[in-house]
């Protein structure tokens, strides 16, 4: 299973999203800090979930970071997030 697949699986299980995109942007960071051969080091997540209703941007990002703790401590160097509740 790829890192992208793992991220997708964990976010789906944790947030039951109405929309989810997990984009590997590693190729944009080649030669920069944290980049590794083979990619899967820099990701962008676009996530829409009812779990985010009434939560601040910081709270939402903390929820995602907690869910992906193992990946962020491992291969993933950077994670950009766009988190929304339905209708936002």
N, CA, C and O atoms as a Maestro MAE file, in Angstrom:
{
 s_m_m2io_version
 :::
 2.0.0
}

f_m_ct {
 s_m_title
 :::
 protein
 m_atom[352] {
  # First column is atom index #
  i_m_mmod_type
  r_m_x_coord
  r_m_y_coord
  r_m_z_coord
  i_m_residue_number
  s_m_chain_name
  s_m_pdb_residue_name
  s_m_pdb_atom_name
  i_m_atomic_number
  :::
  1 25 0.847 -1.175 0.000 1 A "UNK " " N  " 7
  2 3 0.000 0.000 0.000 1 A "UNK " " CA " 6
  3 2 0.899 1.247 0.000 1 A "UNK " " C  " 6
  4 15 1.894 1.300 0.722 1 A "UNK " " O  " 8
  5 25 0.545 2.228 -0.800 2 A "UNK " " N  " 7
  6 3 1.314 3.468 -0.866 2 A "UNK " " CA " 6
  7 2 0.973 4.368 0.318 2 A "UNK " " C  " 6
  8 15 -0.031 4.159 0.999 2 A "UNK " " O  " 8
  9 25 1.809 5.362 0.554 3 A "UNK " " N  " 7
  10 3 1.536 6.339 1.611 3 A "UNK " " CA " 6
  11 2 0.234 7.074 1.284 3 A "UNK " " C  " 6
  12 15 -0.577 7.331 2.174 3 A "UNK " " O  " 8
  13 25 0.039 7.407 0.024 4 A "UNK " " N  " 7
  14 3 -1.196 8.083 -0.410 4 A "UNK " " CA " 6
  15 2 -2.418 7.226 -0.066 4 A "UNK " " C  " 6
  16 15 -3.417 7.739 0.440 4 A "UNK " " O  " 8
  17 25 -2.337 5.927 -0.340 5 A "UNK " " N  " 7
  18 3 -3.443 5.021 -0.027 5 A "UNK " " CA " 6
  19 2 -3.705 4.957 1.478 5 A "UNK " " C  " 6
  20 15 -4.857 4.934 1.911 5 A "UNK " " O  " 8
  21 25 -2.651 4.930 2.260 6 A "UNK " " N  " 7
  22 3 -2.784 4.884 3.715 6 A "UNK " " CA " 6
  23 2 -3.456 6.149 4.234 6 A "UNK " " C  " 6
  24 15 -4.347 6.081 5.081 6 A "UNK " " O  " 8
  25 25 -3.026 7.305 3.725 7 A "UNK " " N  " 7
  26 3 -3.630 8.571 4.132 7 A "UNK " " CA " 6
  27 2 -5.114 8.579 3.776 7 A "UNK " " C  " 6
  28 15 -5.953 8.953 4.596 7 A "UNK " " O  " 8
  29 25 -5.433 8.166 2.556 8 A "UNK " " N  " 7
  30 3 -6.824 8.124 2.109 8 A "UNK " " CA " 6
  31 2 -7.657 7.214 3.008 8 A "UNK " " C  " 6
  32 15 -8.754 7.584 3.426 8 A "UNK " " O  " 8
  33 25 -7.142 6.039 3.300 9 A "UNK " " N  " 7
  34 3 -7.857 5.071 4.133 9 A "UNK " " CA " 6
  35 2 -8.099 5.615 5.538 9 A "UNK " " C  " 6
  36 15 -9.210 5.514 6.059 9 A "UNK " " O  " 8
  37 25 -7.075 6.186 6.151 10 A "UNK " " N  " 7
  38 3 -7.207 6.701 7.517 10 A "UNK " " CA " 6
  39 2 -8.166 7.884 7.590 10 A "UNK " " C  " 6
  40 15 -8.980 7.962 8.510 10 A "UNK " " O  " 8
  41 25 -8.079 8.802 6.636 11 A "UNK " " N  " 7
  42 3 -8.974 9.958 6.656 11 A "UNK " " CA " 6
  43 2 -10.410 9.546 6.384 11 A "UNK " " C  " 6
  44 15 -11.334 10.114 6.965 11 A "UNK " " O  " 8
  45 25 -10.609 8.587 5.527 12 A "UNK " " N  " 7
  46 3 -11.956 8.090 5.242 12 A "UNK " " CA " 6
  47 2 -12.556 7.445 6.489 12 A "UNK " " C  " 6
  48 15 -13.717 7.688 6.818 12 A "UNK " " O  " 8
  49 25 -11.777 6.632 7.175 13 A "UNK " " N  " 7
  50 3 -12.264 5.961 8.387 13 A "UNK " " CA " 6
  51 2 -12.554 6.956 9.510 13 A "UNK " " C  " 6
  52 15 -13.531 6.798 10.242 13 A "UNK " " O  " 8
  53 25 -11.719 7.971 9.647 14 A "UNK " " N  " 7
  54 3 -11.856 8.914 10.758 14 A "UNK " " CA " 6
  55 2 -12.929 9.974 10.536 14 A "UNK " " C  " 6
  56 15 -13.575 10.408 11.490 14 A "UNK " " O  " 8
  57 25 -13.127 10.395 9.284 15 A "UNK " " N  " 7
  58 3 -13.966 11.564 9.033 15 A "UNK " " CA " 6
  59 2 -15.178 11.326 8.137 15 A "UNK " " C  " 6
  60 15 -15.979 12.243 7.960 15 A "UNK " " O  " 8
  61 25 -15.345 10.144 7.569 16 A "UNK " " N  " 7
  62 3 -16.471 9.866 6.665 16 A "UNK " " CA " 6
  63 2 -16.711 11.056 5.732 16 A "UNK " " C  " 6
  64 15 -17.804 11.622 5.720 16 A "UNK " " O  " 8
  65 25 -15.702 11.435 4.957 17 A "UNK " " N  " 7
  66 3 -15.798 12.666 4.166 17 A "UNK " " CA " 6
  67 2 -16.841 12.607 3.049 17 A "UNK " " C  " 6
  68 15 -17.125 11.551 2.484 17 A "UNK " " O  " 8
  69 25 -17.400 13.785 2.754 18 A "UNK " " N  " 7
  70 3 -18.263 13.910 1.587 18 A "UNK " " CA " 6
  71 2 -17.420 14.202 0.352 18 A "UNK " " C  " 6
  72 15 -17.864 14.000 -0.778 18 A "UNK " " O  " 8
  73 25 -16.199 14.678 0.580 19 A "UNK " " N  " 7
  74 3 -15.231 14.893 -0.503 19 A "UNK " " CA " 6
  75 2 -13.827 14.726 0.076 19 A "UNK " " C  " 6
  76 15 -13.539 15.186 1.181 19 A "UNK " " O  " 8
  77 25 -12.966 14.066 -0.679 20 A "UNK " " N  " 7
  78 3 -11.588 13.852 -0.240 20 A "UNK " " CA " 6
  79 2 -10.676 13.755 -1.449 20 A "UNK " " C  " 6
  80 15 -10.924 12.978 -2.371 20 A "UNK " " O  " 8
  81 25 -9.618 14.556 -1.432 21 A "UNK " " N  " 7
  82 3 -8.540 14.460 -2.412 21 A "UNK " " CA " 6
  83 2 -7.237 14.366 -1.640 21 A "UNK " " C  " 6
  84 15 -6.998 15.147 -0.720 21 A "UNK " " O  " 8
  85 25 -6.400 13.416 -2.009 22 A "UNK " " N  " 7
  86 3 -5.065 13.297 -1.439 22 A "UNK " " CA " 6
  87 2 -4.105 13.381 -2.626 22 A "UNK " " C  " 6
  88 15 -4.062 12.485 -3.468 22 A "UNK " " O  " 8
  89 25 -3.344 14.463 -2.679 23 A "UNK " " N  " 7
  90 3 -2.504 14.750 -3.831 23 A "UNK " " CA " 6
  91 2 -1.038 14.694 -3.422 23 A "UNK " " C  " 6
  92 15 -0.619 15.384 -2.492 23 A "UNK " " O  " 8
  93 25 -0.263 13.871 -4.119 24 A "UNK " " N  " 7
  94 3 1.176 13.788 -3.885 24 A "UNK " " CA " 6
  95 2 1.840 14.928 -4.658 24 A "UNK " " C  " 6
  96 15 1.875 14.915 -5.888 24 A "UNK " " O  " 8
  97 25 2.362 15.904 -3.933 25 A "UNK " " N  " 7
  98 3 3.027 17.061 -4.542 25 A "UNK " " CA " 6
  99 2 4.541 16.981 -4.415 25 A "UNK " " C  " 6
  100 15 5.231 17.990 -4.564 25 A "UNK " " O  " 8
  101 25 5.055 15.802 -4.146 26 A "UNK " " N  " 7
  102 3 6.486 15.627 -3.896 26 A "UNK " " CA " 6
  103 2 7.345 16.107 -5.055 26 A "UNK " " C  " 6
  104 15 8.434 16.642 -4.846 26 A "UNK " " O  " 8
  105 25 6.862 15.917 -6.268 27 A "UNK " " N  " 7
  106 3 7.656 16.304 -7.436 27 A "UNK " " CA " 6
  107 2 7.935 17.811 -7.473 27 A "UNK " " C  " 6
  108 15 8.884 18.246 -8.125 27 A "UNK " " O  " 8
  109 25 7.126 18.597 -6.785 28 A "UNK " " N  " 7
  110 3 7.357 20.046 -6.716 28 A "UNK " " CA " 6
  111 2 8.490 20.392 -5.743 28 A "UNK " " C  " 6
  112 15 8.965 21.528 -5.729 28 A "UNK " " O  " 8
  113 25 8.915 19.443 -4.946 29 A "UNK " " N  " 7
  114 3 9.887 19.701 -3.879 29 A "UNK " " CA " 6
  115 2 11.206 18.959 -4.083 29 A "UNK " " C  " 6
  116 15 12.036 18.916 -3.175 29 A "UNK " " O  " 8
  117 25 11.404 18.386 -5.243 30 A "UNK " " N  " 7
  118 3 12.629 17.633 -5.508 30 A "UNK " " CA " 6
  119 2 13.854 18.498 -5.224 30 A "UNK " " C  " 6
  120 15 13.962 19.629 -5.698 30 A "UNK " " O  " 8
  121 25 14.763 17.942 -4.447 31 A "UNK " " N  " 7
  122 3 15.982 18.644 -4.087 31 A "UNK " " CA " 6
  123 2 15.865 19.515 -2.851 31 A "UNK " " C  " 6
  124 15 16.873 20.037 -2.375 31 A "UNK " " O  " 8
  125 25 14.660 19.688 -2.317 32 A "UNK " " N  " 7
  126 3 14.450 20.490 -1.112 32 A "UNK " " CA " 6
  127 2 14.427 19.594 0.118 32 A "UNK " " C  " 6
  128 15 14.401 18.369 0.009 32 A "UNK " " O  " 8
  129 25 14.438 20.214 1.273 33 A "UNK " " N  " 7
  130 3 14.426 19.478 2.534 33 A "UNK " " CA " 6
  131 2 13.259 18.517 2.648 33 A "UNK " " C  " 6
  132 15 12.123 18.851 2.310 33 A "UNK " " O  " 8
  133 25 13.555 17.321 3.127 34 A "UNK " " N  " 7
  134 3 12.526 16.322 3.346 34 A "UNK " " CA " 6
  135 2 12.178 15.487 2.138 34 A "UNK " " C  " 6
  136 15 11.530 14.449 2.273 34 A "UNK " " O  " 8
  137 25 12.598 15.919 0.941 35 A "UNK " " N  " 7
  138 3 12.290 15.156 -0.270 35 A "UNK " " CA " 6
  139 2 13.138 13.888 -0.301 35 A "UNK " " C  " 6
  140 15 14.305 13.895 0.089 35 A "UNK " " O  " 8
  141 25 12.530 12.800 -0.771 36 A "UNK " " N  " 7
  142 3 13.242 11.524 -0.917 36 A "UNK " " CA " 6
  143 2 12.961 10.952 -2.295 36 A "UNK " " C  " 6
  144 15 11.909 11.199 -2.885 36 A "UNK " " O  " 8
  145 25 13.897 10.202 -2.786 37 A "UNK " " N  " 7
  146 3 13.716 9.494 -4.063 37 A "UNK " " CA " 6
  147 2 12.456 8.649 -3.977 37 A "UNK " " C  " 6
  148 15 12.235 7.962 -2.979 37 A "UNK " " O  " 8
  149 25 11.643 8.691 -4.996 38 A "UNK " " N  " 7
  150 3 10.399 7.927 -5.007 38 A "UNK " " CA " 6
  151 2 9.184 8.721 -4.560 38 A "UNK " " C  " 6
  152 15 8.054 8.244 -4.665 38 A "UNK " " O  " 8
  153 25 9.411 9.937 -4.059 39 A "UNK " " N  " 7
  154 3 8.289 10.795 -3.680 39 A "UNK " " CA " 6
  155 2 7.595 10.349 -2.410 39 A "UNK " " C  " 6
  156 15 8.202 9.758 -1.517 39 A "UNK " " O  " 8
  157 25 6.298 10.649 -2.353 40 A "UNK " " N  " 7
  158 3 5.457 10.356 -1.194 40 A "UNK " " CA " 6
  159 2 5.983 11.002 0.081 40 A "UNK " " C  " 6
  160 15 5.961 10.400 1.155 40 A "UNK " " O  " 8
  161 25 6.457 12.239 -0.056 41 A "UNK " " N  " 7
  162 3 6.964 12.996 1.090 41 A "UNK " " CA " 6
  163 2 6.180 14.272 1.343 41 A "UNK " " C  " 6
  164 15 6.137 14.755 2.475 41 A "UNK " " O  " 8
  165 25 5.559 14.829 0.307 42 A "UNK " " N  " 7
  166 3 4.834 16.092 0.398 42 A "UNK " " CA " 6
  167 2 3.424 15.892 -0.179 42 A "UNK " " C  " 6
  168 15 3.266 15.526 -1.344 42 A "UNK " " O  " 8
  169 25 2.419 16.134 0.644 43 A "UNK " " N  " 7
  170 3 1.040 15.908 0.228 43 A "UNK " " CA " 6
  171 2 0.166 17.129 0.465 43 A "UNK " " C  " 6
  172 15 0.453 17.968 1.319 43 A "UNK " " O  " 8
  173 25 -0.904 17.207 -0.311 44 A "UNK " " N  " 7
  174 3 -1.986 18.173 -0.099 44 A "UNK " " CA " 6
  175 2 -3.264 17.369 0.085 44 A "UNK " " C  " 6
  176 15 -3.564 16.467 -0.697 44 A "UNK " " O  " 8
  177 25 -4.011 17.707 1.127 45 A "UNK " " N  " 7
  178 3 -5.279 17.039 1.419 45 A "UNK " " CA " 6
  179 2 -6.391 18.068 1.331 45 A "UNK " " C  " 6
  180 15 -6.311 19.133 1.941 45 A "UNK " " O  " 8
  181 25 -7.420 17.748 0.574 46 A "UNK " " N  " 7
  182 3 -8.649 18.549 0.523 46 A "UNK " " CA " 6
  183 2 -9.747 17.658 1.089 46 A "UNK " " C  " 6
  184 15 -10.068 16.614 0.521 46 A "UNK " " O  " 8
  185 25 -10.318 18.079 2.213 47 A "UNK " " N  " 7
  186 3 -11.213 17.211 2.972 47 A "UNK " " CA " 6
  187 2 -12.451 17.982 3.408 47 A "UNK " " C  " 6
  188 15 -12.357 19.026 4.053 47 A "UNK " " O  " 8
  189 25 -13.607 17.450 3.047 48 A "UNK " " N  " 7
  190 3 -14.888 18.022 3.484 48 A "UNK " " CA " 6
  191 2 -15.570 16.970 4.354 48 A "UNK " " C  " 6
  192 15 -15.792 15.840 3.920 48 A "UNK " " O  " 8
  193 25 -15.902 17.357 5.595 49 A "UNK " " N  " 7
  194 3 -16.503 16.411 6.534 49 A "UNK " " CA " 6
  195 2 -17.392 17.134 7.530 49 A "UNK " " C  " 6
  196 15 -17.082 18.240 7.973 49 A "UNK " " O  " 8
  197 25 -18.496 16.497 7.874 50 A "UNK " " N  " 7
  198 3 -19.391 17.038 8.903 50 A "UNK " " CA " 6
  199 2 -18.686 17.116 10.258 50 A "UNK " " C  " 6
  200 15 -19.096 17.890 11.123 50 A "UNK " " O  " 8
  201 25 -17.639 16.328 10.447 51 A "UNK " " N  " 7
  202 3 -16.884 16.345 11.701 51 A "UNK " " CA " 6
  203 2 -16.234 17.704 11.954 51 A "UNK " " C  " 6
  204 15 -15.853 18.007 13.084 51 A "UNK " " O  " 8
  205 25 -16.106 18.521 10.911 52 A "UNK " " N  " 7
  206 3 -15.468 19.829 11.047 52 A "UNK " " CA " 6
  207 2 -16.449 20.953 11.362 52 A "UNK " " C  " 6
  208 15 -16.027 22.085 11.601 52 A "UNK " " O  " 8
  209 25 -17.737 20.668 11.368 53 A "UNK " " N  " 7
  210 3 -18.742 21.702 11.633 53 A "UNK " " CA " 6
  211 2 -18.498 22.320 13.011 53 A "UNK " " C  " 6
  212 15 -18.354 21.609 14.005 53 A "UNK " " O  " 8
  213 25 -18.454 23.642 13.053 54 A "UNK " " N  " 7
  214 3 -18.268 24.354 14.308 54 A "UNK " " CA " 6
  215 2 -16.844 24.383 14.825 54 A "UNK " " C  " 6
  216 15 -16.593 24.921 15.903 54 A "UNK " " O  " 8
  217 25 -15.910 23.819 14.083 55 A "UNK " " N  " 7
  218 3 -14.504 23.774 14.505 55 A "UNK " " CA " 6
  219 2 -13.713 24.863 13.784 55 A "UNK " " C  " 6
  220 15 -14.005 25.201 12.637 55 A "UNK " " O  " 8
  221 25 -12.717 25.403 14.466 56 A "UNK " " N  " 7
  222 3 -11.826 26.385 13.850 56 A "UNK " " CA " 6
  223 2 -10.863 25.666 12.902 56 A "UNK " " C  " 6
  224 15 -10.747 24.441 12.926 56 A "UNK " " O  " 8
  225 25 -10.183 26.442 12.076 57 A "UNK " " N  " 7
  226 3 -9.199 25.863 11.164 57 A "UNK " " CA " 6
  227 2 -8.111 25.126 11.947 57 A "UNK " " C  " 6
  228 15 -7.692 24.038 11.554 57 A "UNK " " O  " 8
  229 25 -7.661 25.710 13.040 58 A "UNK " " N  " 7
  230 3 -6.621 25.077 13.867 58 A "UNK " " CA " 6
  231 2 -7.129 23.754 14.442 58 A "UNK " " C  " 6
  232 15 -6.405 22.759 14.426 58 A "UNK " " O  " 8
  233 25 -8.348 23.732 14.945 59 A "UNK " " N  " 7
  234 3 -8.918 22.490 15.492 59 A "UNK " " CA " 6
  235 2 -9.013 21.420 14.410 59 A "UNK " " C  " 6
  236 15 -8.705 20.255 14.663 59 A "UNK " " O  " 8
  237 25 -9.434 21.803 13.218 60 A "UNK " " N  " 7
  238 3 -9.553 20.854 12.109 60 A "UNK " " CA " 6
  239 2 -8.195 20.270 11.748 60 A "UNK " " C  " 6
  240 15 -8.065 19.062 11.548 60 A "UNK " " O  " 8
  241 25 -7.191 21.124 11.666 61 A "UNK " " N  " 7
  242 3 -5.858 20.659 11.310 61 A "UNK " " CA " 6
  243 2 -5.281 19.747 12.390 61 A "UNK " " C  " 6
  244 15 -4.593 18.772 12.086 61 A "UNK " " O  " 8
  245 25 -5.558 20.064 13.625 62 A "UNK " " N  " 7
  246 3 -5.112 19.185 14.723 62 A "UNK " " CA " 6
  247 2 -5.765 17.809 14.615 62 A "UNK " " C  " 6
  248 15 -5.118 16.790 14.856 62 A "UNK " " O  " 8
  249 25 -7.036 17.782 14.258 63 A "UNK " " N  " 7
  250 3 -7.741 16.502 14.101 63 A "UNK " " CA " 6
  251 2 -7.087 15.653 13.002 63 A "UNK " " C  " 6
  252 15 -6.885 14.451 13.172 63 A "UNK " " O  " 8
  253 25 -6.765 16.285 11.894 64 A "UNK " " N  " 7
  254 3 -6.115 15.567 10.788 64 A "UNK " " CA " 6
  255 2 -4.713 15.132 11.201 64 A "UNK " " C  " 6
  256 15 -4.324 13.988 10.964 64 A "UNK " " O  " 8
  257 25 -3.953 16.032 11.817 65 A "UNK " " N  " 7
  258 3 -2.596 15.683 12.256 65 A "UNK " " CA " 6
  259 2 -2.606 14.501 13.223 65 A "UNK " " C  " 6
  260 15 -1.743 13.626 13.143 65 A "UNK " " O  " 8
  261 25 -3.568 14.471 14.128 66 A "UNK " " N  " 7
  262 3 -3.667 13.364 15.076 66 A "UNK " " CA " 6
  263 2 -3.962 12.053 14.339 66 A "UNK " " C  " 6
  264 15 -3.391 11.012 14.662 66 A "UNK " " O  " 8
  265 25 -4.841 12.112 13.367 67 A "UNK " " N  " 7
  266 3 -5.204 10.923 12.594 67 A "UNK " " CA " 6
  267 2 -4.010 10.388 11.806 67 A "UNK " " C  " 6
  268 15 -3.857 9.177 11.647 67 A "UNK " " O  " 8
  269 25 -3.174 11.286 11.320 68 A "UNK " " N  " 7
  270 3 -2.033 10.896 10.474 68 A "UNK " " CA " 6
  271 2 -0.706 10.955 11.232 68 A "UNK " " C  " 6
  272 15 0.352 11.105 10.621 68 A "UNK " " O  " 8
  273 25 -0.760 10.838 12.543 69 A "UNK " " N  " 7
  274 3 0.432 10.963 13.382 69 A "UNK " " CA " 6
  275 2 1.581 10.052 12.928 69 A "UNK " " C  " 6
  276 15 2.717 10.510 12.807 69 A "UNK " " O  " 8
  277 25 1.303 8.796 12.681 70 A "UNK " " N  " 7
  278 3 2.365 7.852 12.299 70 A "UNK " " CA " 6
  279 2 3.015 8.244 10.970 70 A "UNK " " C  " 6
  280 15 4.231 8.133 10.816 70 A "UNK " " O  " 8
  281 25 2.208 8.699 10.018 71 A "UNK " " N  " 7
  282 3 2.739 9.081 8.717 71 A "UNK " " CA " 6
  283 2 3.581 10.357 8.824 71 A "UNK " " C  " 6
  284 15 4.612 10.482 8.163 71 A "UNK " " O  " 8
  285 25 3.135 11.299 9.656 72 A "UNK " " N  " 7
  286 3 3.869 12.549 9.830 72 A "UNK " " CA " 6
  287 2 5.170 12.343 10.602 72 A "UNK " " C  " 6
  288 15 6.112 13.122 10.451 72 A "UNK " " O  " 8
  289 25 5.225 11.317 11.415 73 A "UNK " " N  " 7
  290 3 6.465 10.986 12.118 73 A "UNK " " CA " 6
  291 2 7.377 10.110 11.260 73 A "UNK " " C  " 6
  292 15 8.538 9.884 11.600 73 A "UNK " " O  " 8
  293 25 6.837 9.622 10.146 74 A "UNK " " N  " 7
  294 3 7.592 8.729 9.270 74 A "UNK " " CA " 6
  295 2 7.976 9.416 7.979 74 A "UNK " " C  " 6
  296 15 8.716 10.400 7.978 74 A "UNK " " O  " 8
  297 25 7.471 8.893 6.889 75 A "UNK " " N  " 7
  298 3 7.893 9.317 5.553 75 A "UNK " " CA " 6
  299 2 7.392 10.707 5.141 75 A "UNK " " C  " 6
  300 15 8.068 11.393 4.374 75 A "UNK " " O  " 8
  301 25 6.237 11.132 5.627 76 A "UNK " " N  " 7
  302 3 5.642 12.398 5.189 76 A "UNK " " CA " 6
  303 2 6.362 13.575 5.843 76 A "UNK " " C  " 6
  304 15 6.402 13.698 7.068 76 A "UNK " " O  " 8
  305 25 6.927 14.429 5.005 77 A "UNK " " N  " 7
  306 3 7.656 15.609 5.475 77 A "UNK " " CA " 6
  307 2 6.743 16.822 5.604 77 A "UNK " " C  " 6
  308 15 6.897 17.624 6.525 77 A "UNK " " O  " 8
  309 25 5.795 16.956 4.684 78 A "UNK " " N  " 7
  310 3 4.916 18.125 4.689 78 A "UNK " " CA " 6
  311 2 3.505 17.738 4.277 78 A "UNK " " C  " 6
  312 15 3.304 16.902 3.397 78 A "UNK " " O  " 8
  313 25 2.524 18.367 4.936 79 A "UNK " " N  " 7
  314 3 1.127 18.110 4.643 79 A "UNK " " CA " 6
  315 2 0.380 19.433 4.608 79 A "UNK " " C  " 6
  316 15 0.213 20.086 5.638 79 A "UNK " " O  " 8
  317 25 -0.069 19.828 3.424 80 A "UNK " " N  " 7
  318 3 -0.899 21.023 3.279 80 A "UNK " " CA " 6
  319 2 -2.355 20.573 3.368 80 A "UNK " " C  " 6
  320 15 -2.728 19.541 2.810 80 A "UNK " " O  " 8
  321 25 -3.177 21.356 4.077 81 A "UNK " " N  " 7
  322 3 -4.562 20.937 4.291 81 A "UNK " " CA " 6
  323 2 -5.548 22.024 3.908 81 A "UNK " " C  " 6
  324 15 -5.330 23.210 4.151 81 A "UNK " " O  " 8
  325 25 -6.628 21.588 3.308 82 A "UNK " " N  " 7
  326 3 -7.798 22.429 3.068 82 A "UNK " " CA " 6
  327 2 -8.960 21.640 3.668 82 A "UNK " " C  " 6
  328 15 -9.403 20.642 3.099 82 A "UNK " " O  " 8
  329 25 -9.446 22.092 4.812 83 A "UNK " " N  " 7
  330 3 -10.481 21.372 5.556 83 A "UNK " " CA " 6
  331 2 -11.737 22.225 5.639 83 A "UNK " " C  " 6
  332 15 -11.676 23.403 5.991 83 A "UNK " " O  " 8
  333 25 -12.872 21.625 5.313 84 A "UNK " " N  " 7
  334 3 -14.149 22.338 5.322 84 A "UNK " " CA " 6
  335 2 -15.254 21.437 5.845 84 A "UNK " " C  " 6
  336 15 -15.165 20.211 5.778 84 A "UNK " " O  " 8
  337 25 -16.286 22.062 6.361 85 A "UNK " " N  " 7
  338 3 -17.527 21.361 6.682 85 A "UNK " " CA " 6
  339 2 -18.418 21.458 5.440 85 A "UNK " " C  " 6
  340 15 -18.251 22.388 4.652 85 A "UNK " " O  " 8
  341 25 -19.347 20.538 5.242 86 A "UNK " " N  " 7
  342 3 -20.251 20.638 4.094 86 A "UNK " " CA " 6
  343 2 -20.942 22.001 4.048 86 A "UNK " " C  " 6
  344 15 -21.362 22.529 5.078 86 A "UNK " " O  " 8
  345 25 -21.054 22.555 2.857 87 A "UNK " " N  " 7
  346 3 -21.714 23.829 2.681 87 A "UNK " " CA " 6
  347 2 -20.820 25.047 2.835 87 A "UNK " " C  " 6
  348 15 -21.263 26.171 2.598 87 A "UNK " " O  " 8
  349 25 -19.580 24.845 3.224 88 A "UNK " " N  " 7
  350 3 -18.662 25.983 3.362 88 A "UNK " " CA " 6
  351 2 -18.028 26.307 2.025 88 A "UNK " " C  " 6
  352 15 -17.224 27.235 1.931 88 A "UNK " " O  " 8
  :::
 }
 m_bond[351] {
  # First column is bond index #
  i_m_from
  i_m_to
  i_m_order
  :::
  1 1 2 1
  2 2 3 1
  3 3 4 2
  4 3 5 1
  5 5 6 1
  6 6 7 1
  7 7 8 2
  8 7 9 1
  9 9 10 1
  10 10 11 1
  11 11 12 2
  12 11 13 1
  13 13 14 1
  14 14 15 1
  15 15 16 2
  16 15 17 1
  17 17 18 1
  18 18 19 1
  19 19 20 2
  20 19 21 1
  21 21 22 1
  22 22 23 1
  23 23 24 2
  24 23 25 1
  25 25 26 1
  26 26 27 1
  27 27 28 2
  28 27 29 1
  29 29 30 1
  30 30 31 1
  31 31 32 2
  32 31 33 1
  33 33 34 1
  34 34 35 1
  35 35 36 2
  36 35 37 1
  37 37 38 1
  38 38 39 1
  39 39 40 2
  40 39 41 1
  41 41 42 1
  42 42 43 1
  43 43 44 2
  44 43 45 1
  45 45 46 1
  46 46 47 1
  47 47 48 2
  48 47 49 1
  49 49 50 1
  50 50 51 1
  51 51 52 2
  52 51 53 1
  53 53 54 1
  54 54 55 1
  55 55 56 2
  56 55 57 1
  57 57 58 1
  58 58 59 1
  59 59 60 2
  60 59 61 1
  61 61 62 1
  62 62 63 1
  63 63 64 2
  64 63 65 1
  65 65 66 1
  66 66 67 1
  67 67 68 2
  68 67 69 1
  69 69 70 1
  70 70 71 1
  71 71 72 2
  72 71 73 1
  73 73 74 1
  74 74 75 1
  75 75 76 2
  76 75 77 1
  77 77 78 1
  78 78 79 1
  79 79 80 2
  80 79 81 1
  81 81 82 1
  82 82 83 1
  83 83 84 2
  84 83 85 1
  85 85 86 1
  86 86 87 1
  87 87 88 2
  88 87 89 1
  89 89 90 1
  90 90 91 1
  91 91 92 2
  92 91 93 1
  93 93 94 1
  94 94 95 1
  95 95 96 2
  96 95 97 1
  97 97 98 1
  98 98 99 1
  99 99 100 2
  100 99 101 1
  101 101 102 1
  102 102 103 1
  103 103 104 2
  104 103 105 1
  105 105 106 1
  106 106 107 1
  107 107 108 2
  108 107 109 1
  109 109 110 1
  110 110 111 1
  111 111 112 2
  112 111 113 1
  113 113 114 1
  114 114 115 1
  115 115 116 2
  116 115 117 1
  117 117 118 1
  118 118 119 1
  119 119 120 2
  120 119 121 1
  121 121 122 1
  122 122 123 1
  123 123 124 2
  124 123 125 1
  125 125 126 1
  126 126 127 1
  127 127 128 2
  128 127 129 1
  129 129 130 1
  130 130 131 1
  131 131 132 2
  132 131 133 1
  133 133 134 1
  134 134 135 1
  135 135 136 2
  136 135 137 1
  137 137 138 1
  138 138 139 1
  139 139 140 2
  140 139 141 1
  141 141 142 1
  142 142 143 1
  143 143 144 2
  144 143 145 1
  145 145 146 1
  146 146 147 1
  147 147 148 2
  148 147 149 1
  149 149 150 1
  150 150 151 1
  151 151 152 2
  152 151 153 1
  153 153 154 1
  154 154 155 1
  155 155 156 2
  156 155 157 1
  157 157 158 1
  158 158 159 1
  159 159 160 2
  160 159 161 1
  161 161 162 1
  162 162 163 1
  163 163 164 2
  164 163 165 1
  165 165 166 1
  166 166 167 1
  167 167 168 2
  168 167 169 1
  169 169 170 1
  170 170 171 1
  171 171 172 2
  172 171 173 1
  173 173 174 1
  174 174 175 1
  175 175 176 2
  176 175 177 1
  177 177 178 1
  178 178 179 1
  179 179 180 2
  180 179 181 1
  181 181 182 1
  182 182 183 1
  183 183 184 2
  184 183 185 1
  185 185 186 1
  186 186 187 1
  187 187 188 2
  188 187 189 1
  189 189 190 1
  190 190 191 1
  191 191 192 2
  192 191 193 1
  193 193 194 1
  194 194 195 1
  195 195 196 2
  196 195 197 1
  197 197 198 1
  198 198 199 1
  199 199 200 2
  200 199 201 1
  201 201 202 1
  202 202 203 1
  203 203 204 2
  204 203 205 1
  205 205 206 1
  206 206 207 1
  207 207 208 2
  208 207 209 1
  209 209 210 1
  210 210 211 1
  211 211 212 2
  212 211 213 1
  213 213 214 1
  214 214 215 1
  215 215 216 2
  216 215 217 1
  217 217 218 1
  218 218 219 1
  219 219 220 2
  220 219 221 1
  221 221 222 1
  222 222 223 1
  223 223 224 2
  224 223 225 1
  225 225 226 1
  226 226 227 1
  227 227 228 2
  228 227 229 1
  229 229 230 1
  230 230 231 1
  231 231 232 2
  232 231 233 1
  233 233 234 1
  234 234 235 1
  235 235 236 2
  236 235 237 1
  237 237 238 1
  238 238 239 1
  239 239 240 2
  240 239 241 1
  241 241 242 1
  242 242 243 1
  243 243 244 2
  244 243 245 1
  245 245 246 1
  246 246 247 1
  247 247 248 2
  248 247 249 1
  249 249 250 1
  250 250 251 1
  251 251 252 2
  252 251 253 1
  253 253 254 1
  254 254 255 1
  255 255 256 2
  256 255 257 1
  257 257 258 1
  258 258 259 1
  259 259 260 2
  260 259 261 1
  261 261 262 1
  262 262 263 1
  263 263 264 2
  264 263 265 1
  265 265 266 1
  266 266 267 1
  267 267 268 2
  268 267 269 1
  269 269 270 1
  270 270 271 1
  271 271 272 2
  272 271 273 1
  273 273 274 1
  274 274 275 1
  275 275 276 2
  276 275 277 1
  277 277 278 1
  278 278 279 1
  279 279 280 2
  280 279 281 1
  281 281 282 1
  282 282 283 1
  283 283 284 2
  284 283 285 1
  285 285 286 1
  286 286 287 1
  287 287 288 2
  288 287 289 1
  289 289 290 1
  290 290 291 1
  291 291 292 2
  292 291 293 1
  293 293 294 1
  294 294 295 1
  295 295 296 2
  296 295 297 1
  297 297 298 1
  298 298 299 1
  299 299 300 2
  300 299 301 1
  301 301 302 1
  302 302 303 1
  303 303 304 2
  304 303 305 1
  305 305 306 1
  306 306 307 1
  307 307 308 2
  308 307 309 1
  309 309 310 1
  310 310 311 1
  311 311 312 2
  312 311 313 1
  313 313 314 1
  314 314 315 1
  315 315 316 2
  316 315 317 1
  317 317 318 1
  318 318 319 1
  319 319 320 2
  320 319 321 1
  321 321 322 1
  322 322 323 1
  323 323 324 2
  324 323 325 1
  325 325 326 1
  326 326 327 1
  327 327 328 2
  328 327 329 1
  329 329 330 1
  330 330 331 1
  331 331 332 2
  332 331 333 1
  333 333 334 1
  334 334 335 1
  335 335 336 2
  336 335 337 1
  337 337 338 1
  338 338 339 1
  339 339 340 2
  340 339 341 1
  341 341 342 1
  342 342 343 1
  343 343 344 2
  344 343 345 1
  345 345 346 1
  346 346 347 1
  347 347 348 2
  348 347 349 1
  349 349 350 1
  350 350 351 1
  351 351 352 2
  :::
 }
}
